[in-house]
Amino acid sequence: MKLSLKNQTSSLSIILCLSFLWMMFCPLALADDTQRAITTIVGARSNSDGSSKIDSQTIEECIQSLPSASELEPVVNAQSKFLKMINGDINDNRSVRTYSAEINLTYVIYRKRLIVVTTSSIEKSEPVFKEVDGRFNETQSFTSNSQNGDAYAGREYVHDYYFSTPEAAIADVTQRAKAWLSQKRSVMCNPS
């Protein structure tokens, strides 16, 4: 008698379930003394449809090149706002220009990944392992934080800080980018 693939899969699932239940509960019935045990049940599902599953995992990553601090080029944005109580003066309510700055820093990373391809089938099928490496451009963005601004507006306890000059916004964003660069220099690839 020849069973279809669906019947074979169902039969295999039933046999696995019964085996699992027997392994879980039979030792409890045969034990002489009563003990409390902590059992972890891991859900499993068999599937033999022939589909493939691809997983990848980074096994090595390092920064290959970073720009120098002298290469940083901030972009300044200006915006007009109507502000009240500028720098705490109750009578100073007017439209002012506020500034922000941003830096988009591009660097190169080296990444090695392990690719694992598994196939679901009834026949024994070994997973395929392959290492893939490459160099990739990454971008890190920095924006000036207006809370570090050189001027403020608003009430006594609630201040809205802003940059009143483009130079102040540039100084703030450049300081952030330089700090990030100095931290990342320690994880650069070893020259080989």
PEVEN-V765166 format. One record per residue. N is the residue number from 0. SS is DSSP state (@ for helix, = for strand, . for the rest). Layout:
n=N ss=SS
n=N ss=SS
This chain:
n=0 ss=.
n=1 ss=.
n=2 ss=.
n=3 ss=.
n=4 ss=@
n=5 ss=@
n=6 ss=@
n=7 ss=@
n=8 ss=@
n=9 ss=@
n=10 ss=@
n=11 ss=@
n=12 ss=@
n=13 ss=@
n=14 ss=@
n=15 ss=@
n=16 ss=@
n=17 ss=@
n=18 ss=@
n=19 ss=@
n=20 ss=@
n=21 ss=@
n=22 ss=@
n=23 ss=@
n=24 ss=@
n=25 ss=@
n=26 ss=@
n=27 ss=@
n=28 ss=@
n=29 ss=@
n=30 ss=.
n=31 ss=.
n=32 ss=.
n=33 ss=.
n=34 ss=.
n=35 ss=.
n=36 ss=.
n=37 ss=.
n=38 ss=.
n=39 ss=.
n=40 ss=.
n=41 ss=.
n=42 ss=.
n=43 ss=.
n=44 ss=.
n=45 ss=.
n=46 ss=.
n=47 ss=.
n=48 ss=.
n=49 ss=.
n=50 ss=.
n=51 ss==
n=52 ss==
n=53 ss==
n=54 ss==
n=55 ss==
n=56 ss==
n=57 ss==
n=58 ss==
n=59 ss==
n=60 ss==
n=61 ss==
n=62 ss==
n=63 ss==
n=64 ss==
n=65 ss=.
n=66 ss=.
n=67 ss=.
n=68 ss=@
n=69 ss=@
n=70 ss=@
n=71 ss=.
n=72 ss=.
n=73 ss=.
n=74 ss==
n=75 ss==
n=76 ss==
n=77 ss==
n=78 ss==
n=79 ss==
n=80 ss==
n=81 ss==
n=82 ss==
n=83 ss=.
n=84 ss=.
n=85 ss=@
n=86 ss=@
n=87 ss=@
n=88 ss=.
n=89 ss=.
n=90 ss=.
n=91 ss=.
n=92 ss=.
n=93 ss==
n=94 ss==
n=95 ss==
n=96 ss==
n=97 ss==
n=98 ss==
n=99 ss==
n=100 ss==
n=101 ss==
n=102 ss==
n=103 ss==
n=104 ss==
n=105 ss==
n=106 ss==
n=107 ss==
n=108 ss==
n=109 ss==
n=110 ss==
n=111 ss==
n=112 ss==
n=113 ss==
n=114 ss==
n=115 ss==
n=116 ss==
n=117 ss==
n=118 ss==
n=119 ss=.
n=120 ss=.
n=121 ss=.
n=122 ss=.
n=123 ss=.
n=124 ss=.
n=125 ss=.
n=126 ss=.
n=127 ss==
n=128 ss==
n=129 ss==
n=130 ss==
n=131 ss==
n=132 ss==
n=133 ss==
n=134 ss==
n=135 ss==
n=136 ss==
n=137 ss==
n=138 ss==
n=139 ss==
n=140 ss==
n=141 ss==
n=142 ss==
n=143 ss=.
n=144 ss=.
n=145 ss=@
n=146 ss=@
n=147 ss=@
n=148 ss=.
n=149 ss=.
n=150 ss==
n=151 ss==
n=152 ss==
n=153 ss=.
n=154 ss=.
n=155 ss=.
n=156 ss=.
n=157 ss=.
n=158 ss=.
n=159 ss==
n=160 ss==
n=161 ss==
n=162 ss==
n=163 ss=.
n=164 ss=.
n=165 ss=@
n=166 ss=@
n=167 ss=@
n=168 ss=@
n=169 ss=@
n=170 ss=@
n=171 ss=@
n=172 ss=@
n=173 ss=@
n=174 ss=@
n=175 ss=@
n=176 ss=@
n=177 ss=@
n=178 ss=@
n=179 ss=@
n=180 ss=@
n=181 ss=@
n=182 ss=@
n=183 ss=@
n=184 ss=@
n=185 ss=@
n=186 ss=@
n=187 ss==
n=188 ss=.
n=189 ss=.
n=190 ss=.
n=191 ss=.
